[in-house]
Amino acid sequence: MIRGPKFLVRLRSHTVFENTPVKLFCTVEGYPTPQVMCPLCRCGIDDTAQYTAVASNSHGQASSQAAVIVKNAILPEIKYTKINITFLETFDVTFGKEGDCVTLACKMTISPNLANLQPEAQWYRDEHLLKESKWVKMESGGGVAKLTLTHLAKDDEGLYTLRMVTKGGDAVHKAYVFVEDGPPPVPLAPGAPMDIKIHDANRDYVIVSWKPPNTTTEGPIIGYFVDRCEVGMENWMQCNDSPIKICKYPVSGLFEGHSYCFRVRAVNSHGISRPSRMSNPVAALDPTEFGRLQGIVHSHITGKAPGAPSKVYASETDRTYVVLSWTPPVYHGKAPLWYYIEKSLVGSGSWQRVNTQVPVRSPRYAVFDLAEGKEYLFRVLAANMHGISNPSEPTRPIRTQVLIPNTSGHFSVPSAPGQVVSTRETDTSVLIQWAPPKEPNNLIGYYIDSCVKGSKNWTSANHKPLKDTRFVVHGLTTGEMYMFRVQAINELGLSDESQESAPLSVRAALSTVKYLPSSPYGVALLHCDGESMVLNWKRPLCSGGTPVTDYYIDKYNVAKREWREVNVPPLKERLYKVPKLTLGTVYQFRVYAANFIGLGEPSSPSAPFRCEAWTMPEPGPAYDLSITEIRDDSGVVEWKAPVYNGASAVTGYYVDICKEGTDTWTVANAAAVNHCYLKVKGLETGSSYVFRVRAENASGTGKTSVPSDPVYAKALSGTKEIKCGVDEKTGDVYLCFESCQITEKSQFVWKKSYQEITDFSKGISIKTSGNQSTLSFKNPDKEDVGTFSVSVTNTDGASASYKITAEELEKMMALSYDIRNPIIPLKSELAYKIMERGRVCFWLQAEGISSAVTYKFFANNKELVNSEQTKMRHDVATGIIELVLDHFTEDNEGTFSVQIQDGRAKAQSSLVLIGNAFKAALAEADYQRREYIRVKEGPHFSQFLSVHISEDASISLICKVANLKKESAFHWFKDDVEVIPDVPADLSSGVCRLPLPLFSKKDMGMHKATISDDRGKDESQVDISGKAFDNIVNELARIAGSSAGDLVIQCTAEGIMLQCHMKYYTEEMKIIWMLKDSKISSSERMRVGGTPAMASLEIVEPTERDKGVYTFQITDAEKTYTRTLELSGQVNIMEKKTLSLTCTVCGDPKPQVTWFKNDQEVEPGDQYVILLDSGKFASVTIKGVTLEDSGKFTMCVQNKYGGESVDIIVSVFKHGDKIPDIKPMAAPKRILPPTHPIVIPISSSPAPAPSKSSAPPQSTKSPSSSRFGARRK
């Protein structure tokens, strides 16, 4: 049929990559049948287009279109270099305290280690990437990554993750860091708050929030103080006067443009906590200021008031404040724009402007001091220099928050969390899970507390709130039973505690995957006799959670190629003799291990063993090698002796050592050891080693043992050594080991010389509690010298050893004996004392005794019985034990002893009382007996005669008498001569006193007092001589010296006298006078003396040489008392005082005295009093001295033969002025001529001799005999 073209299959659009061939197909029908094809080879980007196929024939045409889109070619996949990172050492769970410095470090190997392609170390805390800061320091390189927390705070607590990131992946390690509270400023003060955050920072305020601390043992928190500090300053300022109760506080009053840091302190009834870590600095700036910057065309600027703001709303609402935000008006003015905020209490109908003093320049403002639970309306007004806009539309009613008590009665704190479930995690950690509180109330997180069962000592498991409802509690003691509880917190505080979890023992969780034991390994041939073979193998590395109890062996005949079971009953030991073997046949063996669950996998087939009898002279191999006591540089290799000894007995062993990965074996011991253990030293820490043993006999060295498993030379974390000592209660010698690892199935195996201890007949016992085991020796002896070791099964090799030497054992046995046979320490041994009525008390004092003490007294080995004649008693408080003999006679001579027992402690003491010692005691007892009778029957002295010195320096003899009657007579005697006192003794009072007035040497002697009547006579005496007399004088000197006044000057007829007044003076006292540090001896010119009221030094005819500093000293038995005075010609006087100028004059005929002031004669009157006493002492007294009295005073003395004049300078100072130091100066003297001619009489008779009392001849010509002194009245 003839027809035009028609597309049966139209073109299809294609999307291809560059350089990819594409074919476009279409099918048409018509007659003749056309077919159109449009091939595109290796498309380029430019080939993207719409393609059209047109089919036509003589009857017409048809077309079809399709799009071809060419994309860039797929790049080849980038294959990054695979870098393998293996951690060698990692940080574990870390515990720190506030203020500590902690470093987390990981050592690793990087393969390949390319210098230009090093991995990046990224540290995270709770999945938050950490950056270098003041508190965080990071180091990375050389196969080590370190993170140092320079000053721990509770903010640093959390899960720390190290990610070593490479292009091909990463290596990750995680561990938790706990930070407990540092020492509080005062006991029981709360911990510091944490996680200080700054919200809504603005021009003049910020809002500070924080998280509350846990209060496990401290009292509840009353509130918080917020402190601020301006950046660059060091002084912190408290922001709130009273504690705030919620963990959020708006701090206002900031200065715009200044930066601040904040911190928080918690308060409870005991005090204030440490401050939290300070926040990051925050600037007081308007956060929207830069967002509001806009360009303004000056032609649009108008001087109009702005429009009203819009869209006012509360962006944050709290109990006492609301943060408002609004949209600024469209404003094109040049004048600055600010805002006023107004509030209105709903229902009041009145508006109150909030910011009356400080205009607001940002479209955000916090309104404070609102009432809790009230509804408010707010509106905003815009203003500039041209005026104020209309108010904005009021907000909808905004209600401030209110604290509503929850079901437990607390205001808006979360309700208590739900059920707490604890499950085992590791030997030191437990997984805790709990249900969230039904009333979260803006939950912040949780605190977990832990407590050992049976105690009430709850401790914080975490110190920073957690957000999850599961947590792993670390740092627990293996084997202990713990309980847990949880508290929820929000910004208002902590909820009630949840219910306590069920007690859980801290153990590692059992494996949930492998229950069957793993396969044994290391099958070895120990001996062959041609008919049987002795085999040994190593125990499985994994027991499957229960102990391996049975072993099964299969044998394989290599020729027949078949496996057959060897033993039907299971084997209990790892040593078995396989019987019924064919000589010359080659066998292989495999071993199965079985536990309570079932049979494990078989071991790998052993090496082929030919059944041929061993006839070599050397010994066979040792077996059962084990490595214990692994430390950083040493380990102990143990083994069992060969089954086959060879031609002779085994004489020793050699241990070979090989570092893993090498084939070089070296001998660890140069000389063979004759026991089956050896401590190998000199290992390289962190390296792995393999050991083997060779036995030796007379024929040589035998076969080597099967090599041991590789051993890593590094001590287990927390490894402790064995402690040796003596039990303080029982006296047992003990070895104690505390394992750093323990499981429920672990057992402590004690060995001596590395042979398990099985004989407990000698009093050896083993006691195990938790992770601690003790080996005790009840009756230690010399056989217990040696090396003791212990290993803990089902651990990673926890073991240790201790060598007890003979010397150490001897010391411990002596200490054990002392503990088992304790001695009561005595303060004093057995002694005696004589009591009244002649009774004798034997006593001793112990350091301490209990109420259960018992004792026995013996006299000449005969036990004494507690009775009326022999009374025994003790005092627990003082430790005194006494025996009182009522009648002490000659029969009591001998040895007295006492035996004491207090519990297990004993003591004994003896006293030998014979010979002269016994006679003295007997005489004293007889005297006391007679004295008792005397006191009880007649007059007697109740207080014997003694000397009494009172503080006024009066001395008396005093005694007391008793048992008197009217006829009793009292008498005083001195040296057996009766002394009749002025006042008779007063017997009615019983006190008799004899005064010794003006005590001196005259009172030395034996003083005696007697009292008598018809019933008898008693006397008492005291000897006042020698040392007793010196003691009395020393006491008088003490009283005199302490009461001595200042030195004063007194004029005398012959000169001047220095006087020191005191309560009493006698020449027997030790006194010294000195002039210019030179001692003055008593002489005719310098007369040392005194009266009972003073000590004196009289200077006769003083001269210029007598000027200077005079010192007076009086000395008692312990101290020296000193007084000084300076003699000079200067007079310093203070205003309103009285001044007396005195001079001693002489002359014949009696001279006349005249006083001048500033060369003007002084007229006597009320102020100036002029006297001439006895013709020798001339004086002028100035009363009420004033400043006008300062000047030069001159005294003139003259008779017909002439005279002299002397000047005295007087300086008067105001009261309070400092008197200057005046150097002594010689007073100027002037000689006056005679007023009349001198007639010298002529006489043939000799001149009369001068009297002894007259002055020296030169005194009439020289003024040196005159001395001027100042006396202040």
C-alpha positions, 0 to 999 in steps of 0.5 A: 500500500502506498503511503507517506512516512510515519514514525513508529519509534520516535527519537529518544532524548539522551544525557551522556558524559563527554567523550561517550558515543551516542546513537539516535534511532527512529523507525518510520514506515512508508513505502518504500520503507525509510530508516533514519539514523543520526550517529554522534561519535565522541560527544563534546560539550558543544554537541548539546543541542536538539536534534531533528530526524526527517523522513520523506518519500514521494508521498510526504515527510515526517519529523521527530525531535530529541535533545542530547545533553552532554556533561563533563566526563566523570573524573577518576575516583581519587584514591587517597593513601591509606594511613594506618594509625595504631595507638600504643599508649592511650589515656585512661579515665582520669580523676582530677580536682579543681585547680589541678593540671592534667595532661591527656596523651596518646602514643601511636604508630603511623604507617606510612609515616609521610612528612608531608601527610601527617594526620590532624589531631582533633580533640573533642569534649562531649562531641564539641571540638576544642580550640587552643585557649588559656585553659586548653593547650594542644601538642601533636607530632612525633607520634604523640598527641597531647591535650593539657588542661592547665587549670581544671574546673568542673567545666572541664569534666566530660567525655574526651575524644581524640580523633586522628584524622587522615584523608583515608579515615580516622583513628579514635580514642575516648575516655572520661575526665572527672573533676571533683570540687576543690577544698572549700573556703569554709567546711561544708560550703557548697561546690562552685557553679559552672558553665557560665553563659552570657545571653542577650548582651546589650548596651547596658545589660547582659543576662548571665546563666549557669548550672548549679553544683551538686550538693551530696553532703553539703547543705542545700544552696540558699542562693548565688552571688554574681560578680563582674570584672572589667577586662584589664582590671583585677578587682571583682565587684559583686552585682547582687546584694542578696543571694538570688535563688535561680540560675539566671540573673540580668546584670544591669548598669554596664558601660557601653563599649566596655568589656566584662567577665563574670563569675558566680559563687554559691551560698549555703548555711555554712558559707560561700563556695569557691568562684566558678571559672570566669566567663569569656569577655563580652562587650556591652554593645547593641547587637543590632546597631550594624544591621541598622546601618543604611544609606540616606540621600540627603535630599530626602532628609527632613526635620520631622519627628520619627514615626511610631515603632511597630511589632513590639513583642516579648522575646524573653520572659522571666519572673521579674523581667521581660526583654522587649523587641520591636521593629524601628520606624522607617526613618531617613532623618539625620538626627539621632533616634532613640526610644522610650518604653512605657508599661501598664499593669493590666486593669490599671488604665495608666502608663508609666515610662520605664526609662526616664533618665537613660534613652534607649538607642537599640530596638531591644530593651530589658524591663526589670523590677516587675511583679511576679505572676502579673500581666503587663502591657508595653508600648514604645515611642521613638524620638529625635531632636525634633520630637516624639512619635506616637506610641506603638500599638500595645503588646498583648498582655504579657504575664511574668513567670511564677514559681509553682510548687510541683507534686513534691512541694518544691517550686518548679524544680523537676520531679524526682527521676524514675527507677534507677537500674545498675548493670555491670560494666568493668571491674571498676565501673558500673552502667547506670540507667534511669527513667526521666522525671515526669515533670522536667520543668526546663530540665538542665541535666542529672547528678548521680550519687554512689554509696557503698552498701551499709554506709551512709557516705554518699559521694558524687559520681559526676560533678557536671550535669548530664543530659543523657539518662545513662552514665558509666560510673567509674572509680569504684572498688572491685568486689564492693556492693554499691547503690546509686541514686539520681537527681534532676536539676534545672535553673531553680535547683535540684529535685528530690533524690530518686529511689536507690538502685538495688545493690550491685557488686562491682565485677566485670560483665560476663561474656555473652558471646563465647561460652565454650573454651577455646582450643588448647595449643602447644602439644609437646612430646615429653617422653617415648618408650617405644610403646607409649608417649607422654604428652603435655599441652597448654591450657586454652587462652579463654575458658568461656566464662567457667573453669575448664574441667576436662580434656580429651585427646585424639590420635592420628596414625599418619600412615592410616590417615585416621583420627581416633579418640585416645581416652574415654574418661576425661583427663583432669591434668594436662599431662597424659601417657598415651598407651598402646602405640606401635613402634616405628609408627608416626603419630599426631595428636590434638586436644579438646577442652571442656567446661560446664557448657560443653566441648570446645574446638580441638587444638591444631594437630601436633607435629608428627612424633615417631614412636621410638624409645628415647635412649639419649643420655641427656634429659628431655624437655622441661614443660609448663612454662609460665611467666609471672611477676612481669614488671617493666624490666623483669619477669619470673620464669617457672617450669616443671622438671623433665619427665625423662631425666636421661642417663643421670639425674638433672643437675640444673637448668638454663633459660634462653630468651629471645625478643619477639620478631627475631631468631636470636636466642641468648642465655639469661643465666650464665650458671645453671640453676638447680630449681625450677624458676628464674627471675630474668632481669634487664628486659627492655620496657615495652618489648615482647619476649619469648622464653624456653628452658633447657635441662642439664645432667652429667651428660650435657644439655638436653632438649629445649622446651616448647617456647613460652607465649610472648610476654610484654615487658610492662607492669600492669597498671596499679600493680602492688608488691607484697607487704610483710609485717606482724599483725598488731593484734594477734602477733602473726607474721603475715604476707599481704597482697592486694591485686590490681585485677580481680574477677568473680572466678579469680583465686589467689595461689600462694607458693613457697620457692614457687611450689604451691603451699598445700601443707597447713599443719604448721599453723599457716593460713590463707585468708582472702577478702575482695581483691586482697589475700593474706598468708599468715604464719601463726608459729613461724620458725627458721624453716619459713625463710625463703621466697614466697610468691602469689599469683591471681588466676583469671587476670592478665598476670597479677602476681608478686613475690617477697623474700623473707631473710633470716635476719628479717624473720628473727626481728619479726619473731621478736616483735610477734613475741612482744605483741603476744606477750605485751608488757605494761609500760611503767611510769615508775617502778615499785617504791614506798612512802610513809603516811600518817600514823606510820603506815607504809604505802608501796606503790607504782604507776603504769602508763595506762591500765583498764578497769579489768586489771588484776595484780598480786603483791608479794612480801618475801615470796609470800602473797599478801591478801587484801585485808584491813592490815594490808589494803590494796587499791588502784586508780584507772585514771592515773594508773597508780596501784597501791598496797598500804601496810597498817603496821610496819615492823621489823618483820617487814624487812625484805623484798616486796614485789607486784605482778600486774596483768591487764588483758594479755599485757603483763608487768612486774616490779620489785623493791628491796628494803633491807639494811640501812634503807629499811632502818630509815623507813622504819625510823620514819614510820615510827616518827610519823606514828609518834607525830600523829599521837602528838598532834592528836593529844597535845598542843602542836604546830599546824604550820611550822615556823617560816619567814614571810616577806610582804611586797612592802618589804616588811619581814615577819616570822609566822607559824600556826598552832592548834589544839590549844586551851587557856593555859597554853603558853607561847614563847619566841626565842633567838639563839635560845634567848627569849624574845619578848615582842611588843605585841603578845601572840594572838592564840585565839586566831592560831596565827602567831607573828613576830615582826623583824623591823629594819631587817639586817645582819642583826637578825641572823641566827636560830629563831624558835617558837614553843607552845606548851601546856600541861598536856605537852610541848611542841616547838618549831624553829627556822635558821636565818643564816647562810643561804637562807639569809641571802635569799631574804636579802635577794627578795628584798633587793627584788622589791627594792629594785622594782620600786626604786624611783628616779635619781634625784639631787639633794644639796648637803652641807658638804656638797650634793647627794644623789638619792634613789628612794625605794621601799626598803634599803639595807647595806647587805643589798648588792648595789653599785654606783657608777660615773661614766661607766666606772664603778665608784668606790666609797671614800671620804669624797664619795660616800656610799650609804643610805637609809631604810627608805633610800640609797644615796651617794654623797659627793663632798666638795663637787668639782667640774670632774664630777659632771657626767652620767651617774648610774645606780644598780641594784641586783637580786638573784635574777635581775639588775635594776638600773637608774641614771642621772646626768649632772651638768650645768645646763637647766632645761625647764618647761612652761608653767613649771617651778624652777629652783636654782641652788648654790652652795657658798662659803666665805669668812666673813659670811658673804652676801648673795645677789641674783641677776637676770639679764644683768638686772638685779632680781627683786624678791616677790610672788614669782621670785623667792630668794633664800640663803639657808644656814649661810651656805645654801643660796637659792632663787625659786621661780614659780609658774615659769613662762617663756619670758623667764628664759635668759641668763641668770647670774649669781654673785657672792661677795664679802670684803675680800672679793667674790665670784659670779656664775652665769646660768642659762635658762631655756623655757619650752612650751608644753609638748615641744621637744627639748633639744639635746644640750651638750654640757658646758662649763659655767663661766666664772668671774672673780670680783675684786675686794670692796675694801683694802685688805689688812693683813694682821701681824702677830708673833703667835703661831697661827692656829691649826685649821679645824678638821671640819673646815674647808680646804684653804683654796676654797676661799679663792676658787669657785670650784666649791660652788655647785649649781643644781636645778630642783623641780617642785 
